[in-house]
Amino acid sequence: MVKLVYRNKFSGYGFTLIETLIAVSIVCLIVPLAFQQYGSLSAHKTLRYFIDQANDLFHQAQYIAVTEKKTTMVSFYESTHTLELSIDNKVRKKISYDPRIQIIMASHNGRYIIGRNGHFSDAGKLYIKLNDTQYKFVVLIGQGRFYFEKL
């Protein structure tokens, strides 16, 4: 005896509506978490880029002070969101930074004078902050030492 079995030509292919809805709902739950992590990473990279620029500017100021035997000054201006390198009261280099970055003066006014020997005239520190990422900038007297430290 021969048994006839009816078979749908579409069976076994694709997904059901329920399976598709479950997959879409999982994606909708994961996407906001990914964007939140991306925003935090972007802020960290923005701040790190500014720290690298500031570090290079201070090294450049020391180099110019020693090689050209001139007093240089590096200034943080939070109102205009700029960092400036000045020689003989003339701006030699100006760096603009993201307005979201906060400069918090702890023990200094934001102006650092570098003598002809490459040493800083005053010691001090300030804090640089963006969202929850914060760095401390410290200037030490003697031998022109300074460093940025992540807190």
Helices and strands as residue ranges (DSSP letters): H 17-68, E 72-77, E 82-87, E 90-96, E 102-105, E 111-114, E 124-130, E 133-140, E 145-150
